Amino acid sequence: MTEPARRSDTLDVRISPVGLDGVLGRPRPAGGLVLFAHGSGSGRFSPRNNYVAAALRRAGLATLLFDLLTEEEAAVRRNVFDIDLLSERLALATAWAGQQANTKSLPIGYFGASTGAAAALVAAARAPEDVGAIVSRGGRPDMAGAVLDQVRAPTLLIVGGDDIGVLELNEQAFAQLRCEKSLEIVPGATHLFEEPGALDQVIDLAGRWFTEHLAGRSGED
């Protein structure tokens, strides 16, 4: 039986006080809000993250894709790899979402890619009460360093089976996590999950993880 289509609104937003541009997608009803932490200088227009976000909205989850850096900051290459700075911006966006009328009741999940995964883990470790679930896609959780064992949010690491090097780094980081956790390997996939069907497998895994761990935490009727 085909599920009825969900109404989903998207709007451009600006996250204060820094002035980060973003796109908020809001299905009705929504079972949670997933904030996207992009990596390697990517931003709210990331085609892969937008593809994932659209699917999550169809599954009943609100999404917030936003630039973690301003244009001026992004022009400085070292900022792209500044995990502390990126995690602070994710925390800022989380606080902003908690103040908006249409998102403040929604439990929060983080979806991190590449260096964004490390930023998500650091932000979650610093504010464990704010985050209900984390998903990493081809991420670098190892860059979260010493805070890995402080993460309390249920964490799913998704890695391509042919993402040589990154797979091993994920396995090492996974061993350091002390929260509820899972490591899922997509066979034949490389770092960007460009292979046919690979990104759809990521969507299926991420959607189920967020739905399971954010369910029941929402303040919506």
matplotlib code that plots the C-alpha trace (Angstrom):
import matplotlib.pyplot as plt

x = [0.0, 1.4, 1.7, -0.1, 2.2, 3.3, 2.9, 6.4, 7.3, 10.8, 12.0, 15.3, 16.4, 19.3, 20.7, 21.6, 23.7, 26.5, 24.2, 24.5, 22.3, 20.2, 17.2, 14.6, 12.3, 9.3, 6.8, 3.5, 3.6, 7.3, 8.9, 12.2, 14.6, 17.8, 20.6, 23.2, 26.9, 28.6, 32.2, 35.2, 33.9, 30.5, 27.3, 23.6, 23.6, 25.4, 23.6, 24.1, 22.9, 19.9, 19.0, 19.2, 17.3, 14.4, 14.0, 14.1, 11.3, 9.2, 9.8, 8.4, 11.5, 12.2, 15.7, 18.0, 20.8, 22.9, 26.4, 28.6, 30.9, 30.2, 31.6, 34.6, 35.3, 35.0, 37.7, 40.2, 41.1, 42.0, 38.5, 37.2, 39.1, 38.6, 36.4, 36.0, 34.7, 32.4, 31.0, 30.3, 28.3, 26.3, 25.6, 24.6, 22.1, 20.7, 20.1, 18.5, 16.2, 15.1, 13.9, 11.8, 8.1, 8.0, 11.0, 11.3, 9.2, 11.2, 13.9, 17.2, 19.3, 22.7, 23.7, 27.4, 29.5, 33.3, 34.7, 31.1, 30.7, 33.5, 31.8, 28.5, 30.1, 32.0, 28.8, 26.8, 29.5, 29.4, 25.6, 24.3, 20.9, 20.3, 20.9, 18.8, 20.7, 23.7, 24.4, 27.7, 28.0, 31.5, 32.6, 35.8, 34.7, 38.3, 38.8, 36.5, 39.5, 39.3, 35.6, 34.5, 34.0, 31.9, 29.2, 25.9, 23.6, 23.0, 25.4, 25.4, 28.5, 27.9, 30.9, 31.5, 33.1, 35.6, 36.4, 39.9, 41.5, 38.3, 36.7, 39.6, 39.4, 35.7, 36.4, 38.9, 36.5, 33.7, 35.7, 36.1, 32.4, 30.7, 27.1, 24.5, 26.2, 26.2, 28.7, 27.1, 29.2, 27.7, 29.3, 31.1, 30.6, 33.4, 33.7, 31.0, 28.5, 28.3, 27.7, 24.1, 21.9, 24.6, 23.1, 19.7, 21.1, 22.4, 19.0, 17.3, 19.8, 19.7, 15.9, 15.4, 18.0, 16.5, 13.0, 13.8, 15.7, 13.8, 10.3, 8.4, 10.7, 8.7, 6.5, 4.1, 0.6]
y = [0.0, 3.4, 5.9, 9.2, 12.1, 14.3, 18.1, 19.6, 23.3, 24.6, 28.1, 30.0, 31.0, 32.9, 31.6, 34.4, 35.8, 34.9, 35.1, 31.6, 30.9, 27.8, 25.9, 24.5, 21.8, 21.0, 18.2, 18.1, 16.4, 16.0, 13.5, 15.3, 17.8, 16.6, 19.2, 18.6, 19.1, 19.3, 18.5, 19.7, 23.1, 22.0, 23.8, 24.0, 23.3, 19.9, 17.7, 14.5, 16.0, 17.6, 14.2, 12.6, 15.5, 15.2, 11.6, 12.2, 14.8, 12.2, 9.9, 12.6, 14.3, 18.0, 19.0, 22.0, 22.3, 25.4, 26.8, 26.3, 29.1, 32.5, 33.2, 35.1, 32.3, 29.6, 31.4, 30.6, 26.9, 26.1, 26.9, 23.9, 21.6, 23.5, 21.0, 23.2, 26.1, 23.8, 22.2, 25.6, 26.5, 23.3, 24.1, 27.6, 26.3, 23.8, 26.7, 28.7, 25.8, 25.6, 29.2, 29.0, 28.4, 25.7, 23.7, 24.2, 21.2, 18.8, 16.4, 17.0, 14.6, 15.3, 14.0, 14.6, 14.0, 13.9, 16.5, 17.4, 14.1, 15.0, 18.3, 16.6, 14.2, 17.1, 19.2, 16.3, 15.4, 19.0, 19.2, 15.6, 16.7, 18.5, 15.6, 12.5, 10.7, 11.0, 9.6, 9.8, 9.3, 8.6, 10.7, 11.3, 10.5, 9.9, 13.7, 14.1, 12.8, 12.5, 13.4, 10.2, 8.3, 11.3, 11.0, 9.8, 10.1, 6.9, 7.0, 5.3, 5.2, 4.5, 3.8, 2.6, -0.9, 0.4, 3.7, 2.5, 4.3, 6.0, 2.6, 1.7, 5.1, 4.6, 1.2, 2.7, 5.5, 3.0, 1.1, 4.3, 5.2, 4.3, 5.1, 3.0, 2.5, 0.7, 0.5, -0.2, -0.9, -0.3, -3.0, -1.6, 2.0, 4.6, 7.8, 9.8, 6.9, 7.6, 4.0, 3.1, 2.6, 3.4, 6.7, 5.1, 2.5, 5.4, 7.0, 3.8, 3.2, 6.9, 7.1, 4.1, 5.2, 8.7, 7.5, 4.9, 7.2, 10.4, 8.8, 9.6, 12.6, 15.1, 17.7, 17.7, 16.3]
z = [0.0, -1.0, 1.9, 1.3, 0.3, 3.1, 2.7, 3.0, 3.1, 2.5, 3.2, 3.2, 6.6, 8.2, 11.4, 13.9, 15.3, 12.8, 9.8, 8.3, 5.3, 5.4, 4.0, 6.4, 5.1, 7.3, 6.6, 8.4, 10.8, 11.6, 13.9, 14.4, 12.9, 11.3, 11.0, 8.3, 9.0, 5.6, 5.1, 3.1, 2.4, 1.1, 2.1, 1.9, -1.8, -1.5, -4.1, -2.1, 1.2, -0.5, -2.0, 1.4, 3.0, 0.5, 1.3, 5.0, 4.6, 2.8, 5.7, 8.1, 9.3, 9.1, 7.7, 8.1, 5.5, 6.3, 5.6, 8.7, 7.5, 6.0, 2.5, 4.0, 6.4, 3.8, 1.7, 4.4, 3.8, 7.3, 8.6, 6.6, 8.8, 12.1, 13.9, 17.0, 14.9, 12.9, 16.0, 17.5, 14.4, 14.7, 18.3, 17.3, 14.7, 17.3, 19.7, 16.9, 16.0, 19.6, 19.5, 16.3, 16.6, 13.9, 15.2, 18.9, 19.8, 17.5, 18.8, 17.1, 15.0, 13.3, 9.9, 9.3, 6.2, 5.9, 8.5, 9.3, 11.1, 13.5, 14.1, 14.9, 17.4, 19.1, 19.3, 20.7, 23.3, 24.5, 24.8, 25.3, 26.3, 23.0, 20.5, 20.1, 17.3, 15.0, 11.5, 9.8, 6.0, 4.8, 7.7, 9.6, 13.2, 14.1, 13.9, 16.9, 18.9, 22.7, 22.9, 21.2, 24.5, 25.8, 23.0, 24.5, 21.5, 19.6, 16.7, 13.3, 11.1, 7.4, 5.3, 1.8, 1.6, -1.0, 0.9, 1.6, 4.5, 5.7, 6.5, 8.8, 10.5, 11.1, 12.6, 15.0, 16.0, 16.4, 19.0, 21.0, 21.1, 24.4, 23.3, 21.5, 18.2, 14.8, 12.0, 8.6, 5.5, 2.0, -0.2, -3.3, -2.4, -2.4, -0.4, -2.2, -2.6, -6.3, -7.3, -8.4, -5.4, -2.8, -1.6, -1.4, 1.0, 3.1, 3.1, 4.2, 7.0, 8.2, 8.0, 10.1, 12.7, 13.1, 13.1, 15.8, 18.1, 17.7, 17.9, 21.0, 21.9, 19.8, 21.5, 18.6, 18.8]

ax = plt.figure().add_subplot(projection="3d")
ax.plot(x, y, z, "-o")
ax.set_aspect("equal")
plt.show()
